[in-house]
Amino acid sequence: MKKIINEAWSLETLDFTKLAKYMRCLFQIAISDNVEIAEELLDSVHSHAEEAAEVSYSLSKPISN
């Protein structure tokens, strides 16, 4: 699952909405089968969300010379 998430994250044309839905589906499947894997998935999603927020913030800030 980590490999799938990391590959999806590295795409240039990443659709965050679709990825979020996909992550929720993976989490729901994982939590019913293995709580430890579900927790790892949440940690990974959290890290990617923080990174996306930082990138989004830095792209929206005006560049000052």
Secondary structure, DSSP 8 states (H G I E B T S, - for coil): -HHHHHHHHT-TT--HHHHHHHHHHHHHHHHHH-HHHHHHHHHHHHHHHHHHHHHHHHHHS----
